[in-house]
Amino acid sequence: MLVGGVLPALAFGLAGLLQKSASRTSPGMGPYLLWIGGGVLLAGITYTLFSPNRTITTGAGLQAMGIGLSWGLGMAAVGLGIGHYMVPVSKLAPLYNMNTLVVVLLALVIFAEARDVVVPRLLLGTVLIMAGGLVVSRA
């Protein structure tokens, strides 16, 4: 939970703050995404150097590129919201973090994870996430 939950939450939270700060000085979204890619490249190189498993298949590599593409498009949309439309990051972050609902729904369908979770609790959490997003978006 700490490694896969708390640490990513802290890292992604810091990323949101850095995105707001960068949007004030960034010349454009394209170069901004290239610099983000450089940061991801450095993280990948560092992790690879210290990882005992350095192998990857072509299929997994293509899926990883898909992750980068979808993440990059999402970051570009958030950057546009912050930089062009001047939406406060404190309002956007709870909304774009409703991506949890997309992942949950798709995981239930694609990976048949409904058998591994307590569905009523999952539905309750979904309702609470949606209510929270609605409340924050109107703040």
C-alpha positions as CSV (number, residue, x, y, z in Angstrom):
1,M,0.0,0.0,0.0
2,L,2.8,2.4,0.8
3,V,4.9,1.7,-2.3
4,G,2.0,1.3,-4.7
5,G,-0.4,3.8,-3.2
6,V,1.0,6.5,-0.9
7,L,4.3,7.1,-2.7
8,P,2.6,7.5,-6.1
9,A,-0.1,9.8,-4.6
10,L,2.7,12.0,-3.3
11,A,4.6,11.9,-6.6
12,F,1.5,12.6,-8.7
13,G,0.5,15.4,-6.3
14,L,3.9,17.0,-6.7
15,A,3.5,16.6,-10.4
16,G,0.3,18.6,-10.3
17,L,2.0,21.4,-8.4
18,L,4.9,21.4,-10.8
19,Q,2.5,21.5,-13.7
20,K,0.8,24.6,-12.4
21,S,4.2,26.3,-11.9
22,A,5.5,25.3,-15.3
23,S,2.3,26.5,-17.0
24,R,3.2,30.0,-15.9
25,T,6.6,29.9,-17.8
26,S,6.2,27.2,-20.5
27,P,6.4,28.5,-24.1
28,G,4.1,25.8,-25.4
29,M,2.6,22.4,-24.7
30,G,4.8,20.5,-27.2
31,P,8.1,21.5,-25.7
32,Y,6.6,21.1,-22.2
33,L,5.7,17.5,-23.1
34,L,9.2,16.9,-24.5
35,W,10.7,18.0,-21.2
36,I,8.3,15.8,-19.3
37,G,9.4,12.9,-21.5
38,G,13.0,13.7,-20.6
39,G,12.1,13.4,-16.9
40,V,10.4,10.0,-17.6
41,L,13.4,8.9,-19.6
42,L,15.7,9.7,-16.6
43,A,13.4,7.8,-14.2
44,G,13.4,4.9,-16.6
45,I,17.2,4.8,-17.0
46,T,17.7,5.1,-13.2
47,Y,15.1,2.3,-12.5
48,T,16.6,0.1,-15.1
49,L,20.2,0.5,-13.7
50,F,19.1,-0.6,-10.3
51,S,16.5,-3.3,-11.3
52,P,17.5,-7.0,-11.5
53,N,15.0,-7.5,-14.3
54,R,15.9,-5.5,-17.4
55,T,13.9,-7.5,-20.0
56,I,10.8,-6.4,-22.0
57,T,8.9,-8.0,-24.8
58,T,7.8,-6.1,-27.9
59,G,4.2,-6.4,-26.9
60,A,4.9,-5.0,-23.4
61,G,7.0,-2.3,-25.0
62,L,4.2,-1.3,-27.3
63,Q,1.7,-1.3,-24.4
64,A,4.2,1.0,-22.5
65,M,4.2,3.3,-25.4
66,G,0.4,3.4,-25.3
67,I,0.6,4.3,-21.6
68,G,3.0,7.2,-22.5
69,L,0.7,8.3,-25.3
70,S,-2.5,8.3,-23.2
71,W,-0.7,9.9,-20.3
72,G,0.8,12.6,-22.5
73,L,-2.5,13.4,-24.1
74,G,-4.0,13.7,-20.6
75,M,-1.2,15.9,-19.4
76,A,-1.6,18.1,-22.5
77,A,-5.3,18.5,-21.7
78,V,-4.6,19.4,-18.1
79,G,-2.0,21.8,-19.2
80,L,-4.4,23.5,-21.6
81,G,-7.0,23.8,-18.8
82,I,-4.5,25.3,-16.5
83,G,-2.5,27.5,-18.9
84,H,-5.1,28.6,-21.5
85,Y,-8.4,28.5,-19.5
86,M,-6.8,29.4,-16.2
87,V,-8.7,26.7,-14.3
88,P,-7.2,26.3,-10.7
89,V,-5.2,23.1,-10.3
90,S,-7.0,22.7,-7.0
91,K,-10.2,22.2,-9.0
92,L,-8.8,20.2,-11.9
93,A,-6.8,17.6,-9.9
94,P,-9.8,16.0,-8.2
95,L,-11.6,15.9,-11.5
96,Y,-8.8,14.4,-13.6
97,N,-8.1,11.9,-10.8
98,M,-11.5,10.5,-11.3
99,N,-9.6,8.4,-13.8
100,T,-9.9,5.9,-11.0
101,L,-13.4,5.3,-12.1
102,V,-12.3,4.6,-15.7
103,V,-9.7,2.1,-14.5
104,V,-12.1,0.4,-12.1
105,L,-14.8,0.0,-14.7
106,L,-12.4,-1.3,-17.4
107,A,-10.6,-3.6,-15.0
108,L,-14.0,-5.1,-13.9
109,V,-14.8,-5.8,-17.6
110,I,-11.5,-6.6,-19.2
111,F,-9.8,-8.5,-16.4
112,A,-13.0,-9.8,-14.8
113,E,-11.9,-8.4,-11.4
114,A,-15.5,-8.4,-10.1
115,R,-14.8,-11.7,-8.5
116,D,-11.9,-10.3,-6.6
117,V,-13.6,-7.3,-5.0
118,V,-16.6,-6.5,-2.9
119,V,-18.8,-4.9,-5.5
120,P,-21.2,-3.0,-3.2
121,R,-18.3,-1.3,-1.5
122,L,-16.8,-0.5,-4.9
123,L,-20.1,1.0,-6.0
124,L,-20.3,3.1,-2.8
125,G,-16.7,4.3,-3.3
126,T,-17.6,5.2,-6.9
127,V,-20.6,7.3,-5.8
128,L,-18.4,9.1,-3.2
129,I,-15.7,9.8,-5.8
130,M,-18.3,11.3,-8.2
131,A,-19.9,13.3,-5.4
132,G,-16.4,14.6,-4.3
133,G,-15.6,15.6,-7.9
134,L,-18.9,17.4,-8.2
135,V,-18.4,19.3,-4.9
136,V,-14.8,20.3,-5.7
137,S,-15.7,21.4,-9.3
138,R,-18.2,23.8,-7.9
139,A,-15.9,25.2,-5.2
